[in-house]
Every structure is written in structure tokens, then in C-alpha cells.
Amino acid sequence: MVENVVIIGGGPAGLAAALYTARANLKPLLFAGSPPGGQLMLTSEVENYPGFESILGPDLIQMYRAHVQKFGVSIIDQNITKVLFNQSPFTLSSAEKSYQAKTVIIATGAQALWLGLRNEQRLRGKGVSACATCDGFFFRDKIVAVVGGGDTAMEEALTLTRFAKFVYIIHRRGEFRASKIMQDRVKKQPKIHIIYNAEVTDVLGAQNVEQIALRIQPSDKILLQKSKKEIEEATPQILKMKVIDIEKDYVVGQIPVDGLFIAIGHRPDTDIFASQLQLDSKGYIITSERFSLELAKLKIQNSKFKTTIENSKLEEIKNKFDLNFHSATSVPGVFAAGDCVDYVYRQAGTAVGTGIAAALEVEKWLELSSK
């Protein structure tokens, strides 16, 4: 049996695509993954999704699933482990069997990169987060720290200044890798204090985040010859740092915070598509919409918007996209939506929108290909 459409991914984008393709009577088959549900399953309270003042992430996913199943969507809580897009119908394989499909919507999402701290996962949703837009509101008038040195970290810190009393940016190097414009914005923001040459070694707290442990390499090496108390007195008072130890090149200490935001990047779940589709250097799936946007940036002289795909790559792949379909990938009949495409916003709401768009385009593509 050849399916009209197989959807890979059971988060907001995949479920939205399933709803719309089901209502178009395409009888979609949805592979929700194992465990199913995407990043919302790891989210505590969601307060920025329209229609809900507050809802737990797993509860929202359960409501999505019940909704799509009402329209007859077949959901399989397994991972697709292999795909073959070099001939139609496409072949997709799970651990148990293989399936064939006329079209595919990829909605496999992306995962935040974490520091791997001892207490990091235990305190996720209890002060540890990877999304200031999602969770910043919970830290009104509190003290928070952001870890990272790129544009994402700058954006997270600036977002948090709308809510938090004070924001630390902790970076392991002596300078940021973020764009100059983002660095300038951060350095002009009075609520932000930057800690360079520092590494977060753990996050501490019984029920919620209370402190972070740091190893700081001071620019003034004379500090390393001083006592713990003298170092504490020389440290900016706003940090309220307690010195725990003095190592050869580092000061080991703890500072009180209410929240820790990890902003060291995301990794899209696209490994199985690497040899099948055009991906960017970070593994995000390139769609025709993204390709068109990057081309437009090149045509604008002195544009402040930098291209995120190398010029040579754009030239190489220029004939691989059907620009009539925004969510089309480099393989006709394969579409993509959600955070495996979106390297900028990464929100449940935006994922739903792209999932709907992909579903509508699949419906149109099937209609045109049948003529």
C-alpha cells in the first residue's frame, strides 16, 4: 500500500500537518517518534500559546493528538530510521517495517544543546531553561544567568531584561562571537552584566535553581594570590559571589541566581536526511522559502542581513527547488516544517503555522501531480 502522505514527527508542526491533511481526506500516517511529542513534552507551563492562559506542555500535546485522531489520523509512536527519496514512491523504514508514500512531510524538530551539568536535567523547568521567549515571564524581578557567546545568547539576554531584575551573561572566552550589532545592544543594556572567561560547572538548588557554580579565569592574575575573602571583596558586589576555592589559574565560586538559560545552540534532528536532502551547515533542512530568502539577501547591496548559506552552496543547489511551494525541499514531493527548518524562532505557534502550510502544499502538489 502506498500512503498519500507520511508525516515524520509528533510535535506541533507534525500534528498540525496531520490535522490539515486528514481534513483534506488524504488519510495521513503520522510517525510521532519514541518518545513522542517533541520538545513540548519536556516543557512545564506553556503560557504563550493562543487560547490557553496556562497549560502543561505534555497536556497540550495530548490535546493535539486527541484532536487529530478525531479526524482519523493513524499515529505510530515509533521513529523512522531510514528514508529513500531517490525514487517515487518514497520508502521510509522504522525498526519494524517499511512504508511507501507519494509525499512526505518532515517535522522532526530540533533539540537544545545542553551543558551536561550534574543537576541540569533535574532542574529543567524549575529554573533551568533554553528558551527566554517561552519562560522569561516566570522570572519577573528575579536574577538570571545566560550561558553562551553567540547571537542566540545575546537575544536571550535582551529578552530577559524585559522581565528580570538583573541578567548575567557567562561566556567561556574573553570575547563574544556574536555579531557586533548584537554585542553593542547587550553592552548598552544596564541590566546586563558580562562575565568573561568563565565556565558554569553546575547548577544548584533543592527544588528550584538557587545558585550556579563557576570556574573563572581572572584577567588580573594577582587576584589568584589573594585570600578568598579578598577576592570576594574585589568582585563586583552585584555578583554576591562566594569563593569556594582558588586553583592554579581559576577562581572557583558560586553566585545566587533564580534561573539559568542555556543558549549554546540547537541541533536539528535531521541526521537520517543528510544524504537525501539539501541541509545547511548546521543540519537544518533548506526549503524553497529559505533558498529564496538567501538569494534575496545577496541581491540587496550593503544589506545588513547576512546570508546563512554560503554563496557557493546557493549556486550549487539553485536548480533543486520548486519555488511554487514554500515548504518544498530539494526533493519534489518531500516537504519540511517546524524546528528542523526554523533556526530563528523555534516556537510552538510558528511550528504549527509551518505545519499547516506544508499540509496545504502537499494537498496542492498531489492534485497537480495527478493531472
Secondary structure, 3 states (H helix, E strand, C coil): CEEEEEEECCCHHHHHHHHHHHHCCCCCEEECCCCCCHHHHHCCEECCCCCCCCEEHHHHHHHHHHHHHHCCCEEECCCCCEEECCCCCEEEECCCCEEEEEEEEECCCEEECCCCCCCCCCCECCCEECCHHHHHHHHCCCEEEEECCCHHHHHHHHHHCCCCCEEEEECCCCCCCCCHHHHHHHHHCCCEEEECCEEEEEEECCCCCCEEEEEECCCCHHHHHCCHHHHHHHCCHHHCCEEEEECCCCEEEEEECCEEEECCCEEECCHHHCCCCCECCCCCECCHHHHHHHHHHHHCCCCCCCCCCCHHHHHHHCCCCCCCCCCECCCCCEEECHHHCCCCCCCHHHHHHHHHHHHHHHHHHHHHHCC
